[in-house]
Amino acid sequence: MMIAGGAEDAEEGRGKRQHKRFRDTRYRATHIQASVIPKLLQGHDVSIQSETGSGKTLAYMLPAAHCACERTFGVPTAEEDEDEEGGDADFKDHLFEVEDDEPSSSVCYKVLHPADGNTTKLLSRPEKYATPTGQRVRSGDEFMSRSSAGSPLDIQFIELADGRGWYPWNRGDLRQRFGLTAVQYSKGQRVEAKEEIVYGSGDVVRSGEKGTIERLLPYVGVRWDGLPGVKAIPKPREMLQDERKVLTMKQKWASCAPDTLILTATRELCEQVAEVARQLGRRMPEQVQKNWKVAVAVGGPPGVGKNLTRQREEWPFPKGPDAPDVLVSTLEFMGYFFHRKHIPLWANIRYVVYDEVDNLVSGTRSKFLERIKVMILRAQRTEGARVQTALVGCVMPNQGGKSTRMLINRWMPHALRTAERPDLFHRSHPMVPMKWQYAPEGFDEKVRLLLDHLKKDIGTYRDRKTGKMYLKQKTLVFCNSTQTAAKLAELLATTYHFRKIGIFVKSIGYDERRKRLHLFREGKITLMVSTDLLARGIDIPDLANVVQFDFSRNVVNHLLRSGRVSRAGSRGRVFNMYDDDEQGGRDLAEAIQELGSAPLDSLFSRRRGFRHMLQRTEAFRQMLLMQGLPLPPHLQGPSPVAGQLSERSEVDAQALLDDIEDEDSEDDMLEAPEAAEEGSEEVYGQFMESSDAQKDQDFQEMMKAHDKQKVAFKLCRRSKRYL
């Protein structure tokens, strides 16, 4: 019995220690959050570059919460709860004396969540360890401020206008960040009563009656229309509101503006980011939740033509106090509000996030990004507004003329770059083991390999009554085309009787994709066959398996696909199948396997195939060698191209021609030559012994031969069009 008891005690102690470790680490910030959040809260423009699943979304969401709670002075917040005294309380008539140093405007603060229980001690002077005055302010109290001291980003001290002391506000502590809200009042401002006000002298101010502010300190003093003298308003936040008047066009568009604008790459990512924002809002104090409204806008706005042509675009969200504080949108939506009348809209946005920025700066949607950048610059120039910016990306291709890093450096060179884990950036994640399989026989062979992987590595079970197959773990299968995904999903569901299976492609529509993604997250779908729509930024809880039925056409998609199972330190596995049919599939897969855990920066290619990029890279390498120029770092060492291409047959001329015809105008300088031949060392030795004149002549002859080959290909292409 004693031994059993000792074992139970040991087990209980081990459980307590594990619980303590979990309790101490579950709220610990990730490496990217620990480096990014302080910079963002200090108001810096930041370029966040980190691997998938590192907590970037929550990191850039905290300044959005700060913007929503710390609004610009003068913008009224939502109505707070009424004071316990109610609207029928009698107020004394205060005699105001003119003060020479009274400012033209002052701020009224309301205490929402004191740091010390229900009350906060006031200090005698603006110092951290100053002597308490014995006075306190309670939750729900309002006070006018005379002055402030300290840092607006750390500890700030606010002097009460009635002389009771200083209020210590530790804005650096997230628990106290939402402790106050502020509204600014100014002399000459027209206001009206929210409810009936009865003064001790017998004067009564009915609800809706208007007046003018003539005093600010120590209380707000209003000269009501039809009443003599200036009446004191101890709690202006609860008793006063701005006089209702017809808004101008500028004021209408300014009232539409959210505090935070988050631009994402896909519609599915918009929904996910908005859900994270709503979850963050639920953890805020109740008073702040009223001012934390999150909205999603995808596609073109109302009033835009069917062909996405500008007509009469309309803002679909309410204006004024009911306007969303956080707007998560795609480039297509915000890109249509670029008229000069929309400048007030952009001038009132305080925080802009470009999520998946590598996808936003390139492609067909980049024209919308240029419009947005122009509108922000115009707002800053004409309105004097200052917009904080965060650029977020998990891949930053740095090769070629459209390098993401180069574009970002040109766009925002002053942005602070945060990449705290270079050992994980652009690398295969160490916590995600990868299995590689070459399938040269095509679709049927890959289906057989997929079934073996589902049964042996993932696990399946069969219902004895119905005979249907079910997976034990969530699995995401990627295909490169909608036709392949539909064919594979139908085959698994009909021939092999898999259940809880779904397909996620563009042709099923946005509403249906939302439903299926929700079912996949809840576990009602365990086997999802998808295209690259689910590759970028999508977070699926408990997803432990990714299968690349068709291997990625470029290394960016490979990193994004495999990143679905490496979220927030979780473990998973990736099964990669590749063959010769897919454009560049085998070349890219073998190059990734050869590099192993090394950086994959040298494998970045454009939207075409990887095979063409290999040939262009080798051509550029040979050109540098012929001119006697030093090789850049990514071209030094043994070439991964020549060995792969020399083992295979020459590239088909027609396939190479198709790639050349699809090439952008800026890519015409260097076209793909023939595959590298063996004996490159001898050629290099002869080159080093030749003179400079001979080197120049050889290079000119090579370029002329290449131009003739290109012209011949084009003539062949044209002749086939007329046959």
URGI-V752066 format. One record per pair of residues at least 4 apart in sequence whose C-alpha atoms are under 8 Angstrom apart, sorted by the first residue. I is the first residue (numbers start at 1). J is the second residue. Records with the same first field share a line. If there is no record, write none. Layout:
I = J + J
//
This chain:
1 = 5
2 = 6
3 = 7
4 = 8
5 = 9
6 = 10
7 = 11
8 = 12
9 = 13
10 = 14
11 = 15
12 = 16
13 = 17
14 = 18
15 = 19
16 = 20
17 = 21
18 = 22
19 = 23
20 = 24
21 = 25
22 = 26
23 = 27
24 = 28
29 = 33 + 34
30 = 34 + 54 + 55
31 = 35 + 54 + 420 + 421
32 = 36 + 50 + 54 + 55 + 56 + 59 + 418 + 419 + 420 + 421
33 = 37 + 54 + 55 + 56 + 58 + 59
34 = 38
35 = 39 + 418 + 420
36 = 40 + 46 + 48 + 59 + 60 + 418
37 = 41 + 59 + 60 + 62
38 = 42
39 = 43 + 44 + 46
40 = 44 + 45 + 46 + 60 + 63
41 = 62 + 63 + 153
42 = 153
43 = 388
44 = 388 + 389 + 415 + 416
45 = 388 + 389 + 390 + 414 + 415 + 416
46 = 389 + 390 + 391 + 415 + 416 + 417 + 418
47 = 390 + 391 + 392 + 415 + 416 + 417 + 418
48 = 56 + 390 + 391 + 392 + 393 + 417 + 418 + 419
49 = 392 + 393 + 394 + 395 + 396 + 417 + 418 + 419
50 = 54 + 56 + 393 + 394 + 395 + 418 + 419 + 420 + 421 + 424 + 425
51 = 394 + 395 + 424 + 425 + 426 + 563
52 = 394 + 537 + 560 + 563 + 564 + 566 + 567
53 = 563 + 564 + 566 + 567 + 568 + 569
54 = 567 + 568 + 569
55 = 59 + 568
56 = 60 + 392
57 = 61 + 273 + 276
58 = 62 + 276
60 = 64 + 353 + 390
61 = 65 + 277
62 = 66
63 = 67 + 351
64 = 68 + 259 + 260 + 326 + 351
65 = 69 + 281 + 292
66 = 70 + 177 + 178
67 = 71 + 259 + 260 + 350 + 351
68 = 259 + 260 + 291 + 292 + 325 + 326
69 = 178 + 181 + 288 + 291 + 292
70 = 181 + 182
71 = 75 + 182 + 259
73 = 107 + 182 + 183 + 184
74 = 183 + 184 + 185
75 = 183 + 184
76 = 183 + 321
77 = 183 + 291 + 321
78 = 290 + 291 + 321
79 = 238
80 = 238 + 287
82 = 86 + 238
83 = 140
85 = 89
87 = 195 + 196 + 197
88 = 196 + 197 + 198
89 = 197 + 198
90 = 197 + 198 + 199 + 200
91 = 197 + 198 + 199 + 200 + 232 + 233
92 = 199 + 200 + 201 + 232
93 = 199 + 200 + 201 + 231 + 232
94 = 231 + 232
95 = 230
96 = 215 + 221 + 230
98 = 102
102 = 216 + 217
104 = 186 + 187
105 = 184 + 185 + 186 + 187 + 216
106 = 144 + 145 + 146 + 184 + 185 + 186 + 216
107 = 144 + 145 + 182 + 183 + 184 + 185
108 = 142 + 143 + 144 + 145 + 182 + 183 + 184 + 185 + 236 + 237
109 = 142 + 143 + 144 + 145 + 180 + 181 + 182 + 183
110 = 140 + 141 + 142 + 143 + 180 + 181 + 182 + 237
111 = 137 + 138 + 139 + 140 + 141 + 142 + 179 + 180 + 181
112 = 139 + 140 + 178 + 179 + 180 + 181 + 287
113 = 118 + 139 + 176 + 178 + 179 + 180 + 285
114 = 118 + 119 + 120 + 138 + 139 + 176 + 179
115 = 119 + 120 + 175 + 176 + 179
116 = 120 + 121
118 = 138 + 139
119 = 136 + 137 + 138 + 139
120 = 136 + 137 + 138 + 167
121 = 132 + 133 + 134 + 135 + 136 + 137 + 167
122 = 132 + 133 + 134 + 135 + 136 + 137 + 164 + 165 + 166 + 167 + 168
123 = 127 + 130 + 131 + 132 + 133 + 165 + 166 + 167 + 168
124 = 130 + 131 + 132 + 133 + 165 + 166
125 = 130 + 131 + 165 + 166
126 = 130 + 149 + 150 + 157 + 158 + 166 + 168
127 = 157
128 = 168
133 = 164 + 165
135 = 164 + 165
137 = 141
142 = 234 + 235 + 237
143 = 160 + 161 + 234 + 235
144 = 160 + 161 + 162 + 216 + 217 + 218 + 219
145 = 158 + 159 + 160 + 161
146 = 158 + 159 + 160 + 161 + 217
147 = 158 + 159 + 160
148 = 156 + 157 + 158 + 159
149 = 156 + 157 + 158
150 = 154 + 155 + 156 + 157
151 = 155 + 156
152 = 156 + 171
153 = 171 + 172
154 = 170 + 171 + 172 + 173
155 = 168 + 169 + 170 + 171 + 172
156 = 168 + 169 + 170 + 171
157 = 166 + 167 + 168 + 169
158 = 166 + 167 + 168 + 169
159 = 163 + 165 + 166 + 167
160 = 164 + 165 + 166 + 167
161 = 217 + 218 + 219
162 = 217 + 218 + 219
169 = 176 + 179
170 = 176 + 177
171 = 176 + 177
172 = 176 + 177
173 = 177
174 = 178
178 = 284 + 285 + 288
183 = 237
185 = 189 + 216
186 = 213 + 216
187 = 212 + 213 + 214 + 215 + 216
188 = 212 + 213 + 214
189 = 212 + 213
190 = 210 + 211 + 212 + 213 + 242 + 243
191 = 210 + 211 + 212 + 213 + 240 + 241 + 242 + 243
192 = 207 + 208 + 209 + 210 + 211 + 240 + 241 + 242 + 243
193 = 197 + 205 + 206 + 207 + 208 + 209 + 210 + 239 + 240 + 241
194 = 207 + 208 + 238 + 239 + 240 + 241
195 = 206 + 207 + 208 + 239
196 = 204 + 205 + 206 + 207
197 = 204 + 205 + 206 + 207 + 239
198 = 202 + 203 + 204 + 205
199 = 203 + 204
203 = 227
205 = 209 + 224
209 = 224 + 225
210 = 224 + 225 + 243
211 = 222 + 223 + 224 + 225
212 = 222 + 223 + 224 + 225
213 = 220 + 221 + 222 + 223
214 = 220 + 221 + 222 + 223 + 230
215 = 219 + 220 + 221 + 222 + 230
216 = 220 + 221
217 = 221
219 = 232 + 233 + 234
220 = 232 + 233 + 234 + 236
221 = 230 + 231 + 232 + 233
222 = 230 + 231 + 232 + 233
223 = 227 + 228 + 229 + 230 + 231
224 = 228 + 230 + 231
233 = 239
235 = 239
236 = 240
237 = 241
247 = 251 + 252
248 = 252
249 = 253 + 341
250 = 254 + 341 + 344
251 = 255 + 344
252 = 256 + 319
253 = 257 + 341 + 342 + 344 + 345
254 = 344 + 345 + 346 + 347 + 348
255 = 319 + 320 + 321 + 323 + 345
256 = 315 + 317 + 318 + 319 + 320 + 323 + 345
257 = 323 + 324 + 345 + 346 + 348 + 349
258 = 323 + 324 + 325 + 326 + 327 + 348 + 349
259 = 325 + 326 + 348 + 349 + 350 + 351
260 = 325 + 326 + 327 + 349 + 350 + 351 + 352 + 353
261 = 326 + 327 + 328 + 329 + 349 + 351 + 352 + 353
262 = 326 + 327 + 328 + 329 + 352 + 353 + 354 + 355
263 = 270 + 328 + 329 + 330 + 331 + 352 + 353 + 354 + 355
264 = 269 + 270 + 328 + 329 + 330 + 331 + 354 + 355 + 356 + 357 + 360
265 = 269 + 270 + 330 + 331 + 355 + 356 + 357 + 359 + 360
266 = 270 + 330 + 533
267 = 271 + 298 + 330
268 = 272 + 514 + 534 + 538
269 = 273 + 536 + 537 + 538
270 = 274 + 296 + 298 + 328 + 329 + 330
271 = 275 + 296
272 = 276 + 538 + 539
273 = 277 + 328
274 = 278 + 294 + 295 + 296 + 328
275 = 279
276 = 280
277 = 281 + 294
278 = 282 + 294
279 = 283
280 = 284
281 = 288 + 289 + 292
282 = 289
284 = 288 + 289
285 = 289
286 = 290
287 = 291
288 = 292
289 = 293
291 = 325
292 = 324 + 325 + 326
293 = 323 + 324 + 325 + 326
294 = 324 + 325 + 326 + 327 + 328
295 = 324 + 326 + 327 + 328
296 = 327 + 328 + 329
297 = 301 + 327 + 328 + 329 + 330 + 333
298 = 329 + 330 + 332 + 333
299 = 330 + 332 + 333
300 = 304 + 308 + 332 + 333 + 336
301 = 313 + 314 + 315 + 316 + 333 + 336
302 = 313 + 314 + 315 + 316
303 = 310 + 311 + 312 + 313 + 314
304 = 308 + 309 + 310 + 311 + 312 + 313
305 = 309 + 310 + 311
310 = 336
313 = 336 + 337
317 = 323 + 324
318 = 322 + 323 + 324
319 = 323
329 = 333 + 334
330 = 334
331 = 335 + 360 + 365 + 368 + 369
332 = 336 + 365 + 368
333 = 337
334 = 368 + 372
335 = 368 + 369 + 371 + 372
336 = 368
337 = 342
338 = 342 + 343 + 371 + 372 + 375
339 = 343
342 = 346
343 = 347 + 375 + 376 + 378 + 379
344 = 348 + 379 + 383
345 = 349
346 = 375 + 376 + 379
347 = 376 + 379 + 380 + 383 + 384 + 385
348 = 385
349 = 387
350 = 386 + 387 + 388
351 = 387 + 388 + 389
352 = 387 + 388 + 389 + 390
353 = 389 + 390 + 391 + 392
354 = 360 + 389 + 390 + 391 + 392
355 = 391 + 392 + 393
356 = 360 + 391 + 392 + 393 + 394 + 537
357 = 361 + 391 + 392 + 393
358 = 362 + 393 + 395 + 396 + 397 + 404
359 = 363
360 = 365 + 366 + 369
361 = 365 + 366 + 369 + 404 + 407
362 = 366 + 402
365 = 369
366 = 370
367 = 371
368 = 372
369 = 373
370 = 374
371 = 375
372 = 376
373 = 377
374 = 378
375 = 379
376 = 380 + 387
377 = 381
378 = 382
379 = 383 + 384 + 385
380 = 384 + 385 + 386 + 387
381 = 385
394 = 425
395 = 425 + 426 + 556 + 559
396 = 403 + 404 + 405
397 = 403 + 404 + 405 + 556 + 601 + 604
398 = 403 + 404 + 405 + 406 + 601 + 604
399 = 403 + 601 + 602 + 604 + 605
400 = 605
402 = 406 + 407
403 = 407
404 = 408
405 = 409
406 = 410
407 = 411
408 = 412 + 413
409 = 413
419 = 425
421 = 425
423 = 427
424 = 428 + 429 + 430
425 = 599
426 = 559 + 599 + 600 + 601
427 = 559 + 597 + 598 + 599 + 600
428 = 432 + 559 + 596 + 597
429 = 563 + 566
430 = 597
431 = 566 + 569 + 570 + 571 + 572
432 = 562 + 565 + 566 + 571 + 572 + 573 + 574
433 = 572 + 573 + 574
434 = 573 + 574 + 575 + 576
435 = 573 + 574 + 575 + 576
436 = 575 + 576 + 577
437 = 575 + 576 + 577 + 578
438 = 577 + 578 + 579 + 586
439 = 445 + 446 + 577 + 578 + 579
440 = 445 + 578 + 579 + 580
441 = 445 + 446 + 579
442 = 446 + 579 + 581
443 = 447
444 = 448
445 = 449
446 = 450 + 549 + 577
447 = 451 + 488
448 = 452
449 = 453
450 = 454 + 549
451 = 455
452 = 456 + 457
453 = 457 + 458
454 = 458 + 459 + 460 + 471
455 = 459 + 460
458 = 471 + 472 + 473 + 545
459 = 471 + 472 + 473
460 = 469 + 470 + 471 + 472
461 = 469 + 470 + 471 + 472
462 = 467 + 468 + 469 + 470
463 = 467 + 468 + 469 + 470
464 = 468
467 = 497
468 = 497 + 498 + 499
469 = 496 + 497 + 498 + 499
470 = 498 + 499 + 500
471 = 526 + 527
472 = 526
473 = 526 + 543 + 544 + 545
474 = 523 + 525 + 526 + 527 + 542 + 543 + 544 + 545
475 = 526 + 527 + 528 + 543 + 544 + 545 + 546 + 547
476 = 527 + 528 + 529 + 530 + 543 + 545 + 546 + 547
477 = 527 + 528 + 529 + 530 + 546 + 547 + 548 + 549
478 = 485 + 529 + 530 + 531 + 532 + 546 + 547 + 548 + 549 + 550 + 561
479 = 484 + 485 + 529 + 530 + 531 + 532 + 548 + 549 + 550 + 551
480 = 484 + 485 + 531 + 532 + 550 + 551 + 552
481 = 485 + 531
482 = 486 + 505 + 506 + 507 + 531
483 = 487
484 = 488
485 = 489 + 503 + 505 + 529 + 530 + 531
486 = 490 + 503
487 = 491
488 = 492 + 529
489 = 493 + 501 + 502 + 503 + 529
490 = 494 + 495
491 = 495 + 496
492 = 496 + 497 + 498
493 = 497 + 498 + 499 + 501
494 = 498
500 = 524 + 525 + 526 + 527
501 = 525 + 526 + 527 + 528 + 529
502 = 516 + 525 + 527 + 528 + 529
503 = 528 + 529 + 530
504 = 508 + 513 + 516 + 528 + 529 + 530 + 531 + 533 + 534
505 = 513 + 530 + 531 + 533
506 = 510 + 533
508 = 512 + 513
509 = 513
510 = 514
511 = 515
512 = 516
513 = 517
514 = 518
515 = 519
516 = 520 + 525
517 = 521
518 = 522
519 = 523 + 524 + 525
520 = 524 + 525 + 526 + 528 + 540
521 = 525 + 540 + 541
530 = 534
531 = 535
532 = 536 + 557 + 561
534 = 538
535 = 557 + 560 + 561 + 564
536 = 560 + 561
537 = 560 + 564
538 = 564
539 = 564 + 567
540 = 564
543 = 564 + 565 + 572
544 = 565 + 571 + 572 + 573
545 = 565 + 572 + 573 + 574 + 575
546 = 561 + 562 + 564 + 565 + 573 + 574 + 575
547 = 574 + 575 + 576 + 577
548 = 552 + 574 + 575 + 576 + 577
549 = 576 + 577 + 578
550 = 577 + 578 + 582 + 585
551 = 558 + 576 + 577 + 578 + 582 + 585 + 589
552 = 557 + 558 + 585
553 = 557 + 558 + 582 + 583 + 584 + 585 + 588 + 607 + 608 + 609 + 610
554 = 558 + 588 + 604 + 605 + 606 + 607 + 608 + 609 + 610
555 = 559 + 588 + 600 + 603 + 604 + 605
556 = 560 + 604
557 = 561
558 = 562
559 = 563
560 = 564
562 = 566 + 574
563 = 567
565 = 570 + 571 + 572 + 573
566 = 570 + 571 + 572
578 = 582 + 585 + 586 + 589
579 = 585 + 586
580 = 584 + 585 + 586
581 = 585
582 = 586
583 = 609 + 610 + 611
584 = 588 + 609 + 610 + 611 + 612
585 = 589 + 610
586 = 590
587 = 591 + 610 + 611 + 644
588 = 592 + 603 + 610 + 611
589 = 593
590 = 594
591 = 595 + 603 + 640
592 = 596 + 600
595 = 599 + 600
600 = 604
602 = 634
603 = 610
605 = 609 + 610 + 613
606 = 610 + 613
608 = 612 + 659
609 = 613
610 = 614
611 = 615
612 = 616 + 656 + 659 + 672
613 = 617
614 = 618 + 641
615 = 619 + 641 + 672 + 673 + 674 + 675
616 = 620 + 670 + 671 + 672 + 673
617 = 621
618 = 622 + 639 + 641 + 642 + 676
619 = 623 + 670 + 671 + 672 + 673
620 = 624 + 670
621 = 625 + 631 + 635
622 = 626
623 = 627 + 699
624 = 628 + 629 + 630 + 631
625 = 629 + 630 + 631 + 684
626 = 684 + 687 + 695 + 699
627 = 695 + 696 + 699
628 = 688
631 = 635 + 636
632 = 636
635 = 639
639 = 643
640 = 644
641 = 645
642 = 646 + 675 + 676 + 677
643 = 647
644 = 648
645 = 649 + 650 + 675 + 676
646 = 675 + 676 + 677 + 678
650 = 674 + 675
651 = 655 + 656 + 674 + 675
652 = 656
653 = 657 + 713
654 = 658 + 713
655 = 659
656 = 660 + 672
657 = 661 + 713 + 714 + 717
658 = 662
659 = 663
660 = 671
663 = 667 + 668
664 = 668
667 = 671
673 = 706
679 = 683
680 = 684
681 = 685
682 = 686
683 = 687
684 = 688
685 = 689
686 = 690
687 = 695
690 = 694 + 695
691 = 695
692 = 696
693 = 697
694 = 698
695 = 699
696 = 700
697 = 701
698 = 702
699 = 703
700 = 704
701 = 705
702 = 706
703 = 707
704 = 708
705 = 709
706 = 710
707 = 711
708 = 712
709 = 713
710 = 714
711 = 715
712 = 716
713 = 717
714 = 718
715 = 719
716 = 720
717 = 721
718 = 722
719 = 723
//
